[in-house]
Amino acid sequence: MRCDMAEQIKYLKGEYPRLPATIVHQKLLENGTAKRGEVSLSTVTRYINQLKLDTLQGAYAPQA
């Protein structure tokens, strides 16, 4: 996944946390960030799930 796609997904999920992956994928296609066939819905879903995991792990990381 290209950096600009990842940044767009982070932005959309930051502004609209309840936005489903299907709509995020659709927005990437509509605004020209991705072309049809360039990124799949499953890739977007996996990336969003990884963002959630990273956020949770950061929230529970021990403070030094």
Residue pairs with C-beta under 8 A, 6 or more apart in sequence:
1 39
1 43
1 47
4 33
5 28
5 33
5 34
5 39
6 47
8 27
8 28
8 31
8 33
9 24
9 28
9 44
9 47
9 48
9 51
10 51
12 19
12 24
12 27
13 19
13 24
13 48
13 51
21 41
21 44
21 45
21 48
22 41
24 44
24 48
25 39
25 40
25 41
25 44
27 33
28 34
28 39
28 44
29 35
29 36
